[in-house]
């Protein structure tokens, strides 16, 4: 007679404990998991598109009636997008950092355009200085007064009009555009000064920096590339400040949620950057103008009706 192998049954006490834990937390964990996934994907999609990532994080929680995800989670998903932009532009960053001593060339686009390492470094510093100087003084006020869906709605409308200005400059004012290799320090500083406005949730950092770049004569693609290079110190600095505030506060920190959110936002953002750069070679900003107008007006109307 064939003997059947003995199957070890799990300890009933252990099974009961895990069953009780699952039953107690399954709804909460499922909802929390969905919120993490959705907000991380939203951050990854919106950080580098001209539609405001910080505004969409606020709108996401409001739309689904989720509790505010907290500043630490915001910082984590921003770190994810920082990783994405560093990986995508790794050639430019490596060439710039390794070429500083000899002022070597940096390939700044796929068509063979170059800029000297020290020149690019100075341009990035000049574009970052305004944010470093001004942001710490206005951060607390902005977090208290503008972390609200109604404010985000109005600021999305403002972003749409800013993008319209950029399109007009690109089409009618600067018919002959310049590349990043022709950008001057004063122009980079101006782009950085306008970047400060993106501290308002609903104002797109990539949008206003691209528009300003196009206003000083950059092509759409060059403006987008420079905007994303400026994003590296901007996102890093914002992430550090927000993480510090979150750690100093009494709010509970979920490291698992933060790590998962960072990973998802990094993967999403990488593919969004690649697609956006390709789109701008032959496309325009009109789809993003339409989206910001429709979303902004929709949010304002919904809030006015009591939503």
N, C-alpha and C positions, 0 to 999 in steps of 0.2 A: 504494500500500500504506500502510495507516494505521500511523503510528509510535506505539508505546507510550511513555508518559512514563517517563523514567528514574527509578528508585527508588534513593535513597541508602541503602545498607546501613550499619548501624552498624559502627563500628570493632570488629573482632573482639577486639582486646586489651581494649577498654573493656567489651565484653560478658562476657568471661571474668572480669574483675575483679569486676563486679557480681554475676555468677553465684556466684563463690566467697564473696563477702560474704553473699549471701542464703542459700546453703547452710550457711554457718557459723553464722549467727545466727537463722535463721527460727524454730526451735523456741523458743529463748530469748526472742526478741522476741514471738512469739505468746503464750507463757505470761505474759510480763511485761505485755503489752497486756491480756490477760484479767484479770489481777490488778488492774491500774489501773482498768479499767472497773467491775469488781465492787465493789471497795472504795470507789470514788467514789460509786457509786449507793447502796451501803449507808450511807455517811456522809450523803448527801443525804436519805435516807429516815429515818434514825434520829436525826439531830441534834435535830429539833423534836418528834418523837414521844416519849412517855415510856417509852423502852425502851433508852436508853444507846447513844450513838454510839461512844464510845471503846471500850466493851466489845465492840461488834460488829466493830470494826476488828481487834481482837485475835482474836476468834473466827473471823473470816473467813479470816485467814492460817492459823490452826490447823486449821480444818475442811478446807481444801484443801491442806494441807501446803505452804504457801508460806513463803518466808523472811519474817521480820519486815519490813514495808514501811518501817520507819524513822520517826523523829520528823519529819523534814522533809516527808515525804509526808503525815503526819498533819496537820501545820500547814497544808499547802497545801489539803487538802480542807476543813479548818475555815475557811480564808479564803473558799473557795467558798460555804459556807453563810452566812458573814458577809455576802457580797455579796447573797445571796438575801433575807436578812431585812431588809437595808437597802433593797432595792428594793421589797419587799412593804410595808414600813411607811414608805415614803418620805414620805407625806403627814404622818404624825405627826412624823417627824424634822425635816422642812423647816419645818412650822408651829412646832415647839418652838424650833428654833434661830433662826428669823427673828422669833419673838415674844418672845424673852427681854427685850429692852429695854423693850417696852411691856406685858409680861406678857399677851400675847394668848392667845386660846383655841386649844386643840388638840383636834381631833376624834379621839376615842379608840376609836370603834366605828362601825358602819354605821347605828346607830339614832339618831344625833344627840347622843350623850353627849359632853361636853367636860370638859377639865381645863385649868387655866391653865398656861402655858408654864413659869413658874418652879417651880410646884408639881410638875409632871411631872419637871422636871430634878432637883429635890431628891430626889424619890422614887427616881429611877434611880441617883443618886449614893449615896444611903443604902443601896440594895440592892447596890451594887457594892463599897463600902468593905470589908466583911468579906473578900471574895475577894482584893482587892488586898493587904490586910494579912497574911492568913494563908497564902494559897497559896504564896508564894515559900519559906516555911519548911518546907512539907511536900511540895513537888513532887518532890524527888530521892528521898525515901523511898518515895513512892507509885509512882514509875516503876520502882524496883528491886524492890519487894515485891509489887506487885499487878498487874504486866503479865503476867498468867498466866491461862490459860483457866479453871482451877479457881476462882481468886478471882473471876473475872468471873461464873461460874455462881452462886456463893453470893450475890454482890451483886445479880444480876438477881432472885433470889428476894427479897432485901431490898427491892428496888424494887417488886416486886409487892405486898408487905405495906404499903409506904408508900402506894401507890395505893389500896389497900383503905381505909386510914385516911381518905384524901381523899374517897372516895366516901361513907363513913359520915358525915363532917362535912357534906358537901353535902346528904345526904338527911335526916339526923336532927337534927343540931346547929344548923346555920344554915338554917332553912327559909326565912328571908327574907334574901337575899343582897344585897351592896352592889356598886357599880361601882367602877372605878378612881378616879373623881372623889372617892370617900369614903375612899380608902386613906390611912392616917396614916403619918408618917415612921417611927415606932417599928415599925409592922407591916412596912413595906418593909425596914427593917434586919433584922428577924427572917427574912424571906424570903431576904435576902442571906446571912445567917449559915448557914442551912440549905443554901444553894447551894454552900457550900464542900465539902459532902459529895460533890458531883458530881465532885470531883477524883479520886475512886475510880472506876476503869473498871468499869462494871457498874451504878453508881448513875447514874440518869438525871437530868441537870441540869434538863431541862424537867419531868420527873416530880416531883422533890422541890420545885421552886419552885412548880409548880402546886398541889401538895398543901398546901403551907404557905399559899399564897394562899387556897385554899378553906377552910383551917382558921381563918384570920382573918376569913372572911366573904365573900370574893369569889365571884362566880358562876364557873362553869367557863370560860365564854368570856372573862371579864375576867381571870381567873387566867392563862389561856393567853396572852392578849395581853400582859399585864405580864411574864410569863415570857420572851416573845420579845423584848420591848424590853430586858429585862435581859441577854438573850443577846448583844446587840451589843457592849457593852464586855467581857463575859466572854469571848466567842470571840476578839475582837480581842487582848485581853491574853494569852490562852493561846497564840494563834498566834504572837505576837511572842516569847514566852518559849521556846516549843518550837523555833521557827526559829533563834533565837540559839544554843540548845544544839546544834542540828544543825550549824550553821555552825562552831561552836567545836570540834566533835568531828572525829575523823579519818574518819568515815564518808563514803562516796561519795554525792554529791548528784546526782540525775537531774532536771534542771530541766524537761525535756520531759514526764516522767511527772508531775511536780508540777503543771505548767500544765494538762495534759489532765485530771488528777484534779480540780483546782479548778473547771474549767469544767463538767465533768459533775456534780459535787456541787452547784454553784450552780443549774443548771437543775432538777435533781431536787428540791432543797430548796424551791425557789420553789413548785412545784406541790403539794408535801407540806404546806407551810404553809397554802396556800389551802384544801386539802381538810380539813385538821385543824380549822381554825377553823369551817368549815361543819359538820363532824361534831359538834363540841361544843355547837352551838346546841340540838340536840335529842337528842344521843347521850350516852353515858357512857364511863367509862374501863375498863369491864369487859373489852372485847376485849384491851386492853393488859395488864391484870392477868393474864388467862389466858395470853397469849403469854409474859410474863416468867416466870411460874411454870413453864410447860412447857419453855421454852428453858433456864432456869436448872437445873431438876431434870435435864433431859436431859444437859446439859454435865457436871454433877457426877457423874452415874452413868457417863457415858462415860469420864471421867477416872479414876474409881475402878476401872474395868475395864481400864485401861491404854491408852486411846486417846490 
